[in-house]
Amino acid sequence: MAILCDYQGGLSAKIGDLGRELVVKNTIWTEYATARDGDYILIGASTDAAPPDEADEIRQIVQFADTFERLADDFALITGV
C-alpha cells in the first residue's frame, strides 16, 4: 500500500546511566488515519508481502487537527531504531 506523506529523518541523543546513545528516527506526516503502533513503514517502494529489512517500526502516533482545510486530521508517524 502507498500513502501520501512528507517525511524528515533525524537523530536524537539520549543520556543515561551508561553514557550517551544516538537514536535514529523518522517522522512521517500524513492524513493516513489507520496506521497503528507496531506497524512497519518504508520510505520508497516495495512489492514484498512481509516488511523488508529497510522498513521501520512505528513507535508513536501523534494526531493533529486539520487547522486550515478542515477536511482530514493530520498524523505524525514516528519510528525509532
C-alpha positions in Angstrom: 0.0 0.0 0.0 1.2 3.5 -0.8 0.3 6.6 1.2 0.7 10.3 0.5 3.2 11.8 3.0 6.1 14.0 3.8 9.0 12.9 6.0 12.0 14.0 7.9 14.9 11.9 9.1 16.8 12.7 12.3 18.9 11.7 15.2 18.4 12.3 18.8 20.7 11.8 21.7 19.6 10.1 24.9 21.7 10.4 28.0 21.5 7.6 30.6 23.5 5.9 33.4 25.8 4.2 30.9 26.5 7.2 28.7 25.1 8.8 25.6 23.2 6.9 22.9 22.3 8.2 19.5 18.9 7.1 18.2 17.8 7.2 14.6 14.2 8.1 13.9 12.0 9.2 11.1 8.9 11.4 11.3 6.3 10.9 8.6 3.5 13.4 8.3 0.3 12.1 6.6 -3.5 12.1 6.6 -3.4 8.2 6.6 -5.6 7.5 9.7 -5.3 3.7 10.1 -1.6 3.4 11.0 -1.1 1.8 14.4 1.9 1.4 16.8 3.8 -1.7 15.8 3.1 -1.3 12.0 6.0 -1.0 9.7 6.6 1.8 7.2 9.1 2.1 4.4 10.1 5.3 2.5 10.2 4.1 -1.1 8.5 1.2 -2.9 8.4 -2.5 -2.2 6.4 -5.4 -3.5 7.3 -7.7 -0.6 4.4 -9.2 1.4 6.4 -9.0 4.6 8.1 -5.8 5.7 11.5 -5.5 4.1 14.6 -5.1 6.3 14.7 -1.4 5.5 11.2 -0.8 6.9 11.0 1.0 10.3 8.5 0.1 13.1 6.1 2.9 14.0 6.7 3.6 17.7 4.4 6.6 18.3 1.5 8.3 16.5 0.5 11.9 17.2 -2.8 13.2 15.8 -3.2 16.9 14.8 -6.3 18.7 13.8 -6.5 19.8 10.2 -6.3 23.5 11.0 -6.5 25.0 7.5 -8.7 22.8 5.2 -10.8 21.1 7.9 -11.1 18.0 5.7 -9.0 15.3 7.4 -6.8 15.2 10.5 -3.0 15.0 10.1 -0.8 12.4 11.8 2.9 12.2 12.7 4.1 8.6 12.5 7.3 8.4 14.5 9.7 5.5 14.1 12.7 4.5 16.1 15.5 2.1 15.6 
